[in-house]
Amino acid sequence: MLRQPSRDGGAPPAPPPMTPAPIHAERDAVSAPRGCARRGRGLLRRWVVLGLAGTALMLLPGADPFNSALPHNFGVKDGSVPEDPRDANRGEFPTWSVSSELPDDVFTFARLRYNSYSYGGRWSRHGKWLVDYPDSDLNFSFRLQQLTSLQVNPRGAIVDIDAEQMRHYPFIYMLEVGDITLTDDEARTIREYLLNGGFIMVDDFWGSEEWDTFYTALKQIFPDREPQELPLEHEVFHIVFDLKVKPQIPGIGFAQMGRSRGLTYEWNKPGSEQVHYKGVFDDKGRMMMIICHNTDLGDGWEEEGTDPWYFQAFSEKYGYPLGINIIFYAMTH
């Protein structure tokens, strides 16, 4: 799925004439993952060469070499979305086995379905909650399974803002929240999920206007809590991969158009120049939510097979390392 970066169906506007210094000048911004061997570079699409720099491993699409056990889906099961994202008309993706004795003893990448002011709301085929799906979810789940010791659900899940669905998933991903709208009941459900030990990663929204809309929803959830900027020294940037910068990961269209000038932000959205990673914390100091503003990890996962330069500059170097760090931080705190 190659998403148009302007979100309105057209190409992004031409970059501004100024040429700032490239943000990603460091070539060695990510060191070897702690406890993980480096592997060979590759592309994750119809046939997969697994990697991040050394040996390569080939896995045929659809292969299930050990057993046919599958984790239960505790998310949306009303037929409005496929239970297996491979059924979303995106071609073939690899799969893998889980324990036949404990099929639910896995990490599941769960995506939140919510309402937004535009794109037809949550029930729309093109709702903003659906951006990058299913390629992003499948690619990231596969990399997480391949590069770490976590046992990962090969199918993932989509969950509504529903306490019974959400309670099964300690990590939930939501993106494109610049048009989000919540009811008071939904805000209370999210608040209770987070205070009871859940973790939400917010990704891929840009500029001051989109921040203001999301901040309004955040204050519905937590009227008395403020998001705090995370310094580079925070553990989330180092827990598995030792990041040397707080990366700004552009959508692939903006990345390609801004490449010659070192631009990695969405220049048609004022206030998107500087990347921000913010945390929302409970009374004991546990981070319940990480907010990735003016960056797009999801495109780094979704588009890794589209352009070798983009894969090396953003997916391999920043998107997967930071995504894996966030998962391990969320699951160990």
N, C-alpha and C positions, 0 to 999 in steps of 0.2 A: 504494500500500500504506500504509494508515494503521495504524501499530503502536500497540498499547496501551502506554502508558508504564510501567505497573507490571511488565511482563515476565511476569506470571503470569496474564494473560488478563482481569484486572479493571481497573476504573478506578483512578487513583492516589488515595491517601488525601487527605482534606481538608488544606489547608495549615495549618501551625502558626499560632497566633493572633498572634505577634509580627510586626511590620511593619518590617523593616530598610530602610535607604535603598536605592533601586534601584541595582543593579550597573551597569546600562547607561544611566546618566544622560547620558553624552556623546552628542550627536547626530552629531558630526563625528569619529567614532573612526577612520574610514578615509579617507585622502586618495585622489586619483586615482591609478590604477596607473601606475607608471613605464613609459613607452613604449607605453601603451595609451590609446586614446581612450575617454572615458566614453560609455556607451551607454544606451539607454532601459530603464527598468524593465519587467519583464514576468514572465510565468509560463511555466514549461517543462512542458507536459503534451502533450495530444493535438495541439494546434497551438501553435506556439511563437513568442512575441514575445521576441526576444533582447534582453538588455540589461544594463546597469548605468548609465543616466541620460543620454539625449541623443537619438540616432537609434535607430530600431527596424528590425530585419531579420526578415522572415518566411521560414520554411523549412517546406515542407510535410512531413508525416510520411511516412517511407519514400522520400523523394525521393533519387535518386542522379544528380545532374545531369551528372557528367563521365565516370565509368567504373564498372565493376563489380568492380574489383580489391579484394580483401580481404586483410588481414594473416593470416598463418598462426596457428593456435591451438596454442601449445606447452604449454598447461595440460591440465586434465582433459578427456579425450576418450572416456570409457567409457560415455557415454550417460546417466549419472546426473544430469547437469546440462546445460542447453542450451548449445551453443557460442555462440549469439547470445542474449543476455539478453532481447531483444525477444520471444523465444518462450516466456517464463515467464509467460504469461497476464496481462500487465499493460497491455494495450492498445497503442496505437501510440506510438512515439517517433521523433524525427527521426533520420536517418542522413546521412552525408556521404561524399565520395569520398576516396580516398588515391591516392598515386602508383601508376600501373599498372606502372611500371618498377621501383620500389622499395617494394612494398606493406608490407614489414616494417620499413621505416625510419620508425617511428612510436613515440610513447609509448603504452603500454598500461596501463590501470588494472587491476591484477591483485589479486584478493581471495584470501586464504588460507583454505583449508578445514582445520579442526582438530577434535579431539575435545574435548568438554566433559562435565562431570559430569552435567549436566541437559540437557533438550531433546533427548534421544535420540542425542547424539553426532554425529559428522561426517556419517554416512550418512543421518541423519534429514532428512525434508523440512523440518523446523522447527529444525534445529540452530542454535545461537547464532551460528555463523560466518556464517549466511545472513541475519541481521537486516538490514533495509532494502533487501535485494536484490529486484529489479534496479534499482529507481527511483533509488536513491542513486548507483550506479555509472554509469548512463546519463546522469542529469542532470549529474553532475560532469564526465564525459568531454565532454559537449556544451559545457558552459560553458568548459572548458579549451581546447577547439578554437576556440570563438568569440571568446574574450577575449584569447588569447595567440597567439604565433607558432608554438607547438608544433603539429606534425602528430600527431593523436591517433587511435588505433584506435577506430572506432565501436562495436566489440563488447566490448572488454575481455576478461578471462580469469579463470577460477577455477583456482587451483593447489593441489595437495596439498603437504604437507611432503615434497617429493621433490626431490632435488638436480637432476635432469635437467629437471624442469619449472621450478623456481625460477630456474635460471641464465639463462634467457631474459628475465627481467624484473628490471630494476634497482630497481624500486619495487614494494613489496607492501603491501597494506592489510589489517589485521585488526582486528576489533572485538568487543565483548561478551566480553572475555577474563576476566571475573570468575569463570568456572567452567572455565577452560581446564585440560586435562590433557595432558601430553606424556610420551612414552616417552624413554628416554635416547638412542635413535637419532634421534628427531625433534629433540631438543634439539641434538644434534651437527650435524644437517643445517642447522638454522637458524643455529647459530654459524658454521659454515663459509661459509654464504651471506653473512652479514654481514661477516665478516672478509675475504672475497674481493671486497668492493666493493658488496654489496647494501644496500638501505635498506628498513626496515619502519616503517610508521606504525601505531600502536596507538591505538584510539579507542573511546569510548562504554563506559566502565565506571565505576561510581560507588561511593563510600563506602569505609570502611576494610576491610570484609570482602572485597570484591571485589579491592581492592588487594593484600591479603595472599595471595590465591590466585594472582593474576598474578605477584606478586613471587617466589613459590615456583617458578613455571615459569621466570621470568627467571633465577633463580639456577641452575637446571639448565642454561640456555644459557650463562651467563657466571658461574661461581662466584666469580670474582675481580674482577668489575666492578660498580660501583654506579651507578644512574641519578642524574643530576645535574639539579637544578632549573634551568631556563633563565630567565635574567632577561629583562625586557622589551627590553633593549638588544641581545639576541642577533639576529643577522642574519636568522634565520628569520621574525621578526616584521616585517621591513622590506624584504626583498629585491625584491619587486614592489609589493605594497601596504604602505603605511606605517601599521601598526597603532599606535594610541595606548594600547591596553590589551591585556592577555592575556585574551581573551574566554571567558566561560562560556556555552556554547550549550546550552540545555535541549532535551530532547525536546519535541515540540509539545504533548503533553497537559499536561505539567508547566508549560510556558510559558504556556499559556492559563489554567490554574487559578491560577498564581501571578502573573499579570499585574498585577492590581490592587495587589498588595503588593510588587512588585518582586522576587519570588523566581525564581531561575533554577537552582535545584538540586533534586535528588530528595530531598525532606524525609523520606521513609520509609527512607533509608539513611544512618545516622550516619557522619559524616566526609566527606559530599559537599558541604559548604557552600563550600569553597574550591577553585577550579580550580587544576590543576597541569599544567605542561608540563615534562617531563623528557627528557633526552637520555642515550643510552648511547654512549660514545665508544671508538674504537680507540686503539692505542698512539700514533698520530700525531695524535690530536685530531680525527679525522673523526667526525662524528656518524653512527652506523649505524642508530639507532632513535630515533624521537620517540614519547613516550608521552603521550597526551592523556587525562588522568584528571579525572573530574568535569566532563566536557563531552561534547558529542555533535555533532561536525561532520557525521556521516553523516545525521542527521535534518535538519540544515539544508539538505543537498542533496536528500534524499528528499522532504521535505514542502514544498518551495518553492512548489508550486502549490496548497496546501491552504488557506492563510489569508494574505491580503495583508499583514496586520500582522506575522505571523511571518516572511514573506519579507523585509520591509523591516527588521525589527528584528534578525533573526539570519542569514537566508540571504545576503542581499545585503550586509549590513553586516559580517558576520564569517565565516560559513561558507565562502563561496566565496573571499574574499580570503585567509584563512589557509590553506585547502586548496591554492590556487594557489601561495602562498608556499612551502609545504612541498615541493610537487613541484619547483619551480625550485631550491630549496635542495638537495634530494636529487640532482637531475640535474647540478648544477654544483659539487659538492664530493665 
